[in-house]
Amino acid sequence: MTKESFIKGMAILKEVFHRDFNLSLYWKTLKDIDDTSFQSAVLKIIQTQKELYPNTNMIAIIREWAHTLMRGSAESFPKLTDQRSDPPPAEWEAMKKKLKSWGSIDA
């Protein structure tokens, strides 16, 4: 994640929850999250978390939401299957026959 994205997200959390965060600690523990997942996690937190208690581990909550949202977006991609949508071109069969006729090459 970029520092800019991190600072914007933390500013939003500070504004909503009226709480100061140790930005150095948060950066060290959250910088491996990509921008989109972090921003999505922050938005989900401010939409669903009514309040923070003194011992609320916001780092864990952010990481959990980022992971959940990232996993959800990955699951929305089309699944790869073994089925082919297009048959191979006619030239392919001719090439296969030609290669078979050559046999194996002994070194």
C-alpha positions in Angstrom: 0.0 0.0 0.0 1.1 3.5 -0.6 1.7 5.9 2.3 -0.9 8.3 0.8 -3.6 5.6 0.8 -2.7 4.7 4.4 -2.8 8.3 5.6 -6.2 8.9 4.0 -7.6 5.7 5.5 -6.3 6.4 9.0 -7.6 10.0 8.8 -11.1 8.6 8.0 -10.9 6.3 11.0 -9.7 9.1 13.2 -12.6 11.3 12.1 -15.3 8.7 12.5 -14.1 7.2 15.8 -12.6 10.3 17.4 -9.5 8.4 18.4 -5.8 8.8 17.9 -3.9 5.9 16.4 -0.2 5.1 16.6 0.5 5.7 12.9 4.0 4.2 13.0 2.7 0.9 14.5 -0.3 0.8 12.2 1.9 1.4 9.1 4.4 -1.4 10.2 1.6 -3.9 10.6 -0.7 -2.9 7.7 1.7 -1.8 4.9 1.6 -5.3 3.2 -2.1 -4.8 2.4 -2.8 -3.5 -1.1 -4.5 0.0 -1.5 -7.8 -1.3 -2.7 -8.2 -3.9 0.1 -7.2 -1.3 2.7 -9.6 1.3 1.5 -12.4 -1.2 1.2 -11.7 -2.4 4.7 -11.8 1.1 6.1 -15.1 1.8 4.4 -16.6 -1.4 5.6 -15.4 -0.7 9.2 -17.0 2.7 9.3 -20.2 1.3 7.9 -20.4 -1.6 10.3 -18.4 -0.8 13.5 -20.7 1.3 15.8 -18.0 2.1 18.3 -14.5 1.2 19.5 -13.8 0.1 23.0 -10.5 0.8 24.8 -9.1 -2.7 24.0 -10.4 -3.0 20.5 -7.7 -4.2 18.2 -8.3 -2.1 15.2 -5.2 -3.5 13.4 -6.8 -7.0 13.5 -10.2 -5.7 12.4 -8.6 -3.9 9.4 -6.6 -7.0 8.4 -9.6 -9.2 8.8 -11.9 -7.0 6.7 -9.1 -6.6 4.0 -8.6 -10.3 3.9 -12.4 -11.0 3.7 -13.0 -8.4 1.0 -10.0 -9.5 -1.0 -11.0 -13.2 -0.8 -14.6 -12.2 -1.9 -13.3 -10.3 -4.9 -11.1 -13.2 -5.9 -14.1 -15.5 -5.7 -16.1 -13.3 -8.0 -13.6 -13.9 -10.9 -14.7 -16.5 -13.4 -13.5 -20.0 -12.6 -11.1 -21.6 -14.9 -12.3 -24.9 -16.3 -10.7 -27.7 -18.3 -13.3 -27.2 -21.0 -12.2 -25.4 -24.1 -14.6 -22.9 -25.7 -13.0 -23.1 -29.1 -11.8 -26.3 -30.9 -8.2 -26.3 -32.1 -7.7 -25.1 -35.7 -7.6 -27.7 -38.5 -3.9 -27.2 -39.0 -3.3 -28.5 -35.5 -4.4 -32.1 -36.5 -2.2 -32.0 -39.6 0.8 -30.8 -37.4 0.2 -33.6 -34.9 0.2 -36.3 -37.7 3.4 -34.8 -39.1 5.1 -34.9 -35.8 4.0 -38.5 -35.2 5.4 -39.5 -38.5 8.8 -38.2 -37.6 9.0 -40.5 -34.5 11.2 -39.8 -31.6 14.6 -38.2 -31.9 17.5 -40.2 -30.4 20.4 -38.1 -29.2 
